[in-house]
Amino acid sequence: MTARKPARFITLEGGEGAGKSTQARHLALALEQRGIFCITTREPGGSQGAEEIRSLLVRGEATRWDPLTETMLVFAARADHVANTIRPALQKNLWVICDRFTDSTYAYQGAGRGVPRETIRRIEAIVLGRFQPDLTLVLDLPAELGLARAAGRGAKENRFEKFDREFHERLQASFLSMARRSPDRCRVVDASQSETDVAAAIWKIVKQKFRLR
């Protein structure tokens, strides 16, 4: 009898309109077709308390929150999410695929809104300790194209889309810089490809990383 693979925590990162939630679903299906049980979740959100905080973060005017308050709200949601969704799933040996995690805080609140990296690092240490994803997939897409895709969705949760293009270009640069700093954990995927090609590229990475068939 083949030993069951240990549960893994995989995150997808990238700017607005990069296709993270779509690719999370594709990856979950690919895993389940191979007998690997998983859940998909998102940030901010993913648990009852975190979803309530999400509604404060993703709606309203861009300047609704000052940068530090916004950062604290994100981590409050993350603390609840990890405690009530992510850790329990991993303990049940379920793989977890998450649309955004802490890297997004360094990008959005750090590079985007100017919160010092050391400030974010200290809050992260309090909230998460050493907990981090086993693999992070960075979906790389030019900011202008991503914003055009996001606008086409017509979503009400569009607060971050209201920031100017320079903000979103800083996000893209931050995600790529993050991937260079953490090459063992992060892989960059060209998100300008077709949905099918992006899914295939992601599966290739996951398959090799975790030695799946």
Residue frames relative to the residue before (quaternion, step in Angstrom):
aa qw qx qy qz dx dy dz
M 1.0000 0.0000 0.0000 0.0000 0.00 0.00 0.00
T 0.4119 -0.7252 0.4980 0.2374 3.61 -0.81 0.99
A 0.4709 -0.6750 0.4924 0.2831 3.56 -0.93 0.94
R 0.4782 -0.6719 0.4876 0.2866 3.53 -1.00 0.85
K 0.5011 -0.6554 0.4744 0.3070 3.57 -0.98 0.85
P 0.5010 -0.6429 0.4723 0.3356 3.62 -0.97 0.73
A 0.5836 -0.5983 0.4179 0.3560 3.55 -1.10 0.67
R 0.1561 -0.7874 0.5933 0.0599 3.55 -1.10 0.78
F 0.2921 -0.7277 0.5984 0.1642 3.51 -1.27 0.58
I 0.0215 -0.8124 0.5793 -0.0631 3.57 -0.47 1.30
T 0.1025 -0.7962 0.5939 0.0540 3.57 -0.91 0.91
L 0.2275 -0.7311 0.6245 0.1540 3.53 -1.26 0.54
E 0.0660 -0.8086 0.5845 -0.0164 3.54 -0.83 1.05
G 0.3422 0.7225 -0.5591 0.2200 3.53 -1.27 0.40
G 0.6403 -0.5535 0.3810 0.3721 3.53 -1.28 0.22
E 0.7436 -0.3720 0.2943 0.4712 3.55 -1.33 -0.16
G 0.8379 0.2259 -0.1669 0.4681 3.56 -1.06 0.82
A 0.4478 0.7195 -0.4416 0.2945 3.61 1.21 0.19
G 0.5272 -0.6687 0.3929 0.3473 3.61 1.24 -0.24
K 0.2561 0.8176 -0.4876 0.1677 3.59 1.18 0.42
S 0.6980 0.4699 -0.2926 0.4542 3.58 0.77 -0.99
T 0.6256 0.5302 -0.3327 0.4657 3.59 1.05 -0.74
Q 0.7074 0.4532 -0.2684 0.4713 3.57 0.86 -0.93
A 0.5671 0.5660 -0.3903 0.4535 3.60 1.14 -0.47
R 0.6563 0.5008 -0.3092 0.4721 3.58 0.99 -0.80
H 0.6384 0.5212 -0.3298 0.4605 3.58 0.96 -0.81
L 0.6736 0.4951 -0.2993 0.4600 3.57 0.90 -0.90
A 0.6303 0.5301 -0.3369 0.4563 3.59 0.96 -0.81
L 0.6552 0.5069 -0.3105 0.4662 3.58 0.95 -0.85
A 0.6459 0.5230 -0.3207 0.4544 3.59 0.94 -0.86
L 0.6598 0.4972 -0.3059 0.4733 3.58 0.99 -0.80
E 0.6847 0.4951 -0.2911 0.4487 3.57 0.86 -0.96
Q 0.6086 0.5492 -0.3516 0.4522 3.60 1.11 -0.58
R 0.7154 0.3930 -0.2304 0.5298 3.56 1.27 -0.40
G 0.6166 -0.6100 0.3200 0.3813 3.53 1.24 0.50
I 0.5354 0.5931 -0.4188 0.4315 3.58 1.21 0.44
F 0.2592 -0.8007 0.5257 0.1242 3.55 -0.44 1.22
C 0.0436 0.8171 -0.5682 0.0877 3.56 -0.91 0.93
I 0.2572 -0.7074 0.6211 0.2182 3.51 -1.39 0.10
T 0.2467 -0.7173 0.6207 0.1983 3.57 -1.25 0.42
T 0.0140 0.7922 -0.6083 0.0471 3.54 -1.03 0.82
R 0.2667 -0.7831 0.5451 0.1360 3.60 -1.22 0.04
E 0.1715 -0.7452 0.6278 0.1457 3.50 -1.38 0.23
P 0.5184 -0.2675 -0.8113 0.0392 1.45 -1.97 1.48
G 0.5443 0.5832 -0.4646 0.3843 3.53 -1.07 0.80
G 0.4776 0.7168 -0.4490 0.2376 3.53 -1.17 -0.60
S 0.7485 0.1254 -0.1255 0.6389 3.58 1.34 -0.05
Q 0.6937 -0.4952 0.2909 0.4347 3.58 -1.15 0.41
G 0.6929 0.4705 -0.2837 0.4669 3.58 0.81 -0.95
A 0.6675 0.5135 -0.2972 0.4499 3.55 0.96 -0.89
E 0.6320 0.5262 -0.3377 0.4578 3.59 1.05 -0.69
E 0.6196 0.5307 -0.3447 0.4644 3.58 1.08 -0.66
I 0.6553 0.4832 -0.3060 0.4933 3.57 1.02 -0.78
R 0.5779 0.6000 -0.3694 0.4118 3.60 1.04 -0.74
S 0.6505 0.5376 -0.3273 0.4250 3.57 0.90 -0.90
L 0.6390 0.5136 -0.3220 0.4735 3.58 1.17 -0.52
L 0.7149 0.4958 -0.2429 0.4291 3.56 1.07 -0.80
V 0.7992 0.3670 -0.1654 0.4463 3.58 0.86 -0.90
R 0.6928 0.4147 -0.2850 0.5165 3.59 1.26 0.09
G 0.6832 0.4794 -0.3583 0.4184 3.54 -1.22 0.45
E 0.7224 -0.4301 0.3203 0.4365 3.52 -1.32 -0.20
A 0.6561 -0.5425 0.3571 0.3843 3.56 -1.17 0.63
T 0.7485 0.4037 -0.2119 0.4815 3.58 0.97 -0.86
R 0.2582 0.8113 -0.4959 0.1710 3.60 1.23 0.30
W 0.7957 0.1818 -0.0717 0.5733 3.58 0.97 -0.90
D 0.4317 -0.6300 0.5518 0.3351 3.55 -1.12 0.54
P 0.6968 -0.5343 0.2756 0.3911 3.62 -1.10 0.64
L 0.6881 0.4776 -0.3034 0.4543 3.62 0.87 -0.86
T 0.6215 0.5249 -0.3409 0.4711 3.60 0.98 -0.79
E 0.6389 0.5319 -0.3144 0.4584 3.56 0.96 -0.90
T 0.6499 0.5215 -0.3092 0.4583 3.56 0.95 -0.88
M 0.6626 0.5024 -0.3037 0.4652 3.58 0.94 -0.86
L 0.6322 0.5224 -0.3298 0.4676 3.58 1.03 -0.75
V 0.6352 0.5301 -0.3275 0.4564 3.58 0.97 -0.86
F 0.7119 0.4467 -0.2723 0.4685 3.58 0.84 -0.89
A 0.5789 0.5519 -0.3839 0.4614 3.61 1.11 -0.50
A 0.6493 0.4992 -0.3052 0.4859 3.57 1.00 -0.87
R 0.6585 0.5257 -0.3081 0.4417 3.58 0.95 -0.89
A 0.6234 0.5455 -0.3412 0.4443 3.58 0.96 -0.81
D 0.6797 0.4769 -0.2850 0.4790 3.57 0.92 -0.92
H 0.6366 0.5501 -0.3129 0.4407 3.56 1.01 -0.88
V 0.6826 0.4762 -0.2862 0.4747 3.57 0.84 -0.97
A 0.6910 0.5017 -0.2858 0.4349 3.58 0.87 -0.97
N 0.8164 0.3231 -0.1314 0.4603 3.57 0.89 -0.92
T 0.7677 0.3006 -0.1862 0.5344 3.60 1.21 -0.25
I 0.7632 0.4199 -0.2432 0.4266 3.57 0.50 -1.18
R 0.7118 0.4467 -0.2816 0.4632 3.61 0.66 -1.01
P 0.6530 0.5023 -0.3456 0.4492 3.66 0.85 -0.78
A 0.6422 0.5176 -0.3336 0.4566 3.61 0.98 -0.76
L 0.6644 0.4966 -0.3072 0.4666 3.59 0.88 -0.91
Q 0.6431 0.5253 -0.3221 0.4547 3.59 1.03 -0.74
K 0.6690 0.4507 -0.2824 0.5192 3.58 1.24 -0.47
N 0.4745 -0.6948 0.3997 0.3638 3.56 1.36 0.15
L 0.4117 0.6525 -0.5075 0.3837 3.54 1.04 0.85
W 0.4174 -0.6653 0.5523 0.2795 3.57 -0.99 0.82
V 0.2120 -0.7715 0.5896 0.1104 3.57 -1.10 0.72
I 0.0798 -0.7689 0.6340 0.0188 3.56 -0.86 1.06
C 0.0441 -0.8465 0.5285 -0.0475 3.54 -0.47 1.22
D 0.3362 -0.7077 0.5956 0.1774 3.53 -0.97 1.03
R 0.8235 -0.0365 -0.0926 0.5586 3.55 -0.17 1.47
F 0.0980 0.7425 -0.6611 0.0457 3.51 -1.31 0.60
T 0.8487 -0.2026 0.0985 0.4784 3.61 -1.13 -0.46
D 0.5709 0.5945 -0.3952 0.4055 3.61 1.04 -0.59
S 0.6220 0.5427 -0.3450 0.4468 3.58 1.07 -0.64
T 0.6147 0.5383 -0.3565 0.4531 3.59 1.09 -0.58
Y 0.6449 0.5023 -0.3210 0.4783 3.58 0.98 -0.82
A 0.6759 0.4799 -0.2943 0.4757 3.60 1.07 -0.69
Y 0.7652 0.4011 -0.2200 0.4529 3.59 0.57 -1.16
Q 0.7777 0.3259 -0.1894 0.5031 3.57 0.65 -1.07
G 0.6708 0.4833 -0.2930 0.4803 3.59 1.16 -0.58
A 0.7928 0.2868 -0.1569 0.5144 3.58 0.19 -1.27
G 0.6977 0.4976 -0.2796 0.4329 3.56 0.95 -0.84
R 0.8363 0.2151 -0.0706 0.4994 3.56 0.73 -1.08
G 0.5904 -0.6682 0.3268 0.3134 3.56 1.25 0.19
V 0.3960 0.6848 -0.5168 0.3273 3.61 1.16 0.33
P 0.5006 -0.6768 0.4339 0.3211 3.63 -0.71 0.98
R 0.5763 -0.6149 0.4222 0.3340 3.55 -1.01 0.86
E 0.6481 0.5258 -0.3245 0.4453 3.59 0.98 -0.78
T 0.6078 0.5431 -0.3521 0.4601 3.59 1.07 -0.66
I 0.6641 0.4887 -0.2992 0.4802 3.58 0.92 -0.92
R 0.6383 0.5409 -0.3298 0.4372 3.58 0.96 -0.87
R 0.6636 0.5073 -0.3121 0.4527 3.59 0.94 -0.83
I 0.6501 0.4911 -0.3184 0.4845 3.58 0.96 -0.81
E 0.6227 0.5447 -0.3321 0.4530 3.58 0.98 -0.84
A 0.6549 0.5218 -0.3163 0.4459 3.59 0.91 -0.90
I 0.6560 0.5035 -0.3094 0.4695 3.59 1.02 -0.77
V 0.7377 0.4458 -0.2306 0.4516 3.57 0.85 -1.02
L 0.8350 0.2479 -0.0757 0.4854 3.58 0.82 -1.03
G 0.3087 -0.7301 0.5474 0.2683 3.60 1.10 -0.50
R 0.7760 -0.2892 0.2407 0.5063 3.57 -0.75 -1.06
F 0.4173 0.7303 -0.4587 0.2866 3.59 1.25 0.08
Q 0.1906 0.7679 -0.5922 0.1527 3.58 -0.82 1.02
P 0.6518 -0.5233 0.3635 0.4113 3.61 -1.21 0.29
D 0.4990 -0.6132 0.5200 0.3235 3.54 -1.31 0.42
L 0.7868 0.0179 0.0190 0.6167 3.57 1.17 -0.65
T 0.0839 -0.7722 0.6280 0.0480 3.55 -1.04 0.84
L 0.1920 -0.7741 0.5992 0.0695 3.54 -0.80 1.11
V 0.1635 -0.7972 0.5778 0.0629 3.56 -0.53 1.19
L 0.1927 -0.7847 0.5821 0.0905 3.57 -0.50 1.21
D 0.1619 -0.8347 0.5253 0.0323 3.53 -0.25 1.34
L 0.1350 0.7765 -0.5953 0.1564 3.55 -0.72 1.15
P 0.5290 -0.6162 0.4586 0.3607 3.63 -0.89 0.79
A 0.5870 -0.6290 0.3813 0.3383 3.56 -0.92 0.93
E 0.6527 0.5350 -0.3229 0.4284 3.59 0.92 -0.88
L 0.6686 0.4861 -0.2963 0.4784 3.57 0.98 -0.85
G 0.6481 0.5272 -0.3184 0.4479 3.57 0.96 -0.83
L 0.6642 0.4988 -0.3058 0.4653 3.57 0.95 -0.83
A 0.6225 0.5318 -0.3361 0.4655 3.58 1.08 -0.72
R 0.6419 0.5075 -0.3208 0.4770 3.57 1.00 -0.81
A 0.6712 0.5120 -0.2990 0.4450 3.56 0.87 -0.98
A 0.6415 0.5292 -0.3240 0.4511 3.58 0.98 -0.82
G 0.6383 0.5569 -0.3136 0.4290 3.55 1.10 -0.71
R 0.5982 0.5750 -0.3594 0.4271 3.56 1.22 -0.38
G 0.2526 -0.8006 0.5042 0.2023 3.56 1.15 -0.60
A 0.2964 0.7935 -0.4879 0.2108 3.59 1.12 0.59
K 0.4938 -0.6471 0.4991 0.2973 3.56 -1.20 0.61
E 0.6622 0.4826 -0.3032 0.4864 3.59 1.15 -0.57
N 0.3078 0.8028 -0.4393 0.2604 3.53 0.61 1.17
R 0.2534 0.8127 -0.5027 0.1504 3.59 1.16 0.37
F 0.7091 0.4593 -0.2810 0.4552 3.59 0.84 -0.91
E 0.5883 0.5708 -0.3707 0.4366 3.57 1.17 -0.46
K 0.6118 0.5831 -0.3390 0.4132 3.59 1.22 -0.41
F 0.5249 0.6007 -0.4293 0.4235 3.59 1.23 -0.18
D 0.6000 -0.6107 0.3807 0.3495 3.60 -1.13 0.61
R 0.7013 -0.4927 0.3150 0.4076 3.55 -1.27 0.36
E 0.6023 0.5641 -0.3637 0.4322 3.60 1.05 -0.68
F 0.5903 0.5617 -0.3495 0.4626 3.58 1.10 -0.72
H 0.7153 0.4542 -0.2538 0.4664 3.56 0.82 -1.01
E 0.6115 0.5275 -0.3529 0.4725 3.59 1.11 -0.52
R 0.6116 0.5269 -0.3429 0.4805 3.58 1.12 -0.64
L 0.6113 0.5484 -0.3477 0.4524 3.57 1.04 -0.74
Q 0.6672 0.5095 -0.3048 0.4498 3.57 0.80 -1.02
A 0.6651 0.4976 -0.3009 0.4685 3.58 0.90 -0.91
S 0.6461 0.5320 -0.3174 0.4459 3.58 1.02 -0.80
F 0.6522 0.5088 -0.3207 0.4614 3.59 0.92 -0.84
L 0.6672 0.4894 -0.3068 0.4704 3.59 0.95 -0.81
S 0.6275 0.5239 -0.3278 0.4737 3.58 1.06 -0.73
M 0.6241 0.5454 -0.3177 0.4606 3.55 1.03 -0.84
A 0.6597 0.5116 -0.3046 0.4586 3.57 0.94 -0.90
R 0.6522 0.5054 -0.3169 0.4677 3.58 1.03 -0.74
R 0.6654 0.5060 -0.3055 0.4560 3.59 1.06 -0.71
S 0.7930 0.2303 -0.1036 0.5545 3.60 1.10 -0.64
P 0.0034 -0.8638 0.5037 0.0010 3.61 0.65 1.07
D 0.6094 0.5567 -0.3617 0.4334 3.61 1.12 -0.48
R 0.7438 0.3934 -0.2096 0.4980 3.58 1.07 -0.73
C 0.7901 0.3665 -0.1545 0.4665 3.57 0.94 -0.88
R 0.0537 -0.7551 0.6521 0.0409 3.53 -1.21 0.68
V 0.3022 -0.7532 0.5598 0.1676 3.57 -0.97 0.88
V 0.1047 -0.7820 0.6139 0.0252 3.56 -0.96 0.96
D 0.4303 -0.6888 0.5244 0.2556 3.58 -0.91 0.93
A 0.1794 -0.8336 0.5181 0.0673 3.58 -0.26 1.28
S 0.5246 0.6217 -0.4281 0.3937 3.60 1.24 0.13
Q 0.5078 0.6364 -0.4188 0.4021 3.58 1.30 -0.10
S 0.6659 -0.4541 0.3785 0.4550 3.56 -1.28 0.00
E 0.6714 -0.4988 0.3701 0.4043 3.56 -1.25 0.46
T 0.6647 0.5092 -0.2974 0.4588 3.58 0.95 -0.87
D 0.6760 0.4919 -0.2963 0.4619 3.58 0.93 -0.88
V 0.6239 0.5201 -0.3426 0.4721 3.59 1.03 -0.72
A 0.6485 0.5175 -0.3175 0.4591 3.59 0.94 -0.88
A 0.6531 0.5097 -0.3126 0.4646 3.59 0.98 -0.82
A 0.6454 0.5158 -0.3180 0.4650 3.58 0.99 -0.82
I 0.6492 0.5128 -0.3114 0.4676 3.57 0.99 -0.84
W 0.6622 0.5047 -0.3209 0.4514 3.57 0.88 -0.90
K 0.6193 0.5482 -0.3439 0.4447 3.59 0.99 -0.75
I 0.6579 0.5049 -0.3015 0.4705 3.57 0.97 -0.87
V 0.6810 0.4908 -0.2898 0.4598 3.58 0.84 -1.00
K 0.6381 0.5410 -0.3184 0.4458 3.55 0.97 -0.88
Q 0.7005 0.4572 -0.2675 0.4782 3.58 0.88 -0.93
K 0.6482 0.5486 -0.3182 0.4215 3.57 0.93 -0.91
F 0.8145 0.2550 -0.0990 0.5116 3.56 0.85 -0.98
R 0.4328 -0.7466 0.4201 0.2807 3.55 1.33 0.32
L 0.2628 0.7659 -0.5257 0.2607 3.49 0.80 1.14
R 0.4808 -0.6590 0.4942 0.3006 3.57 -1.22 0.37
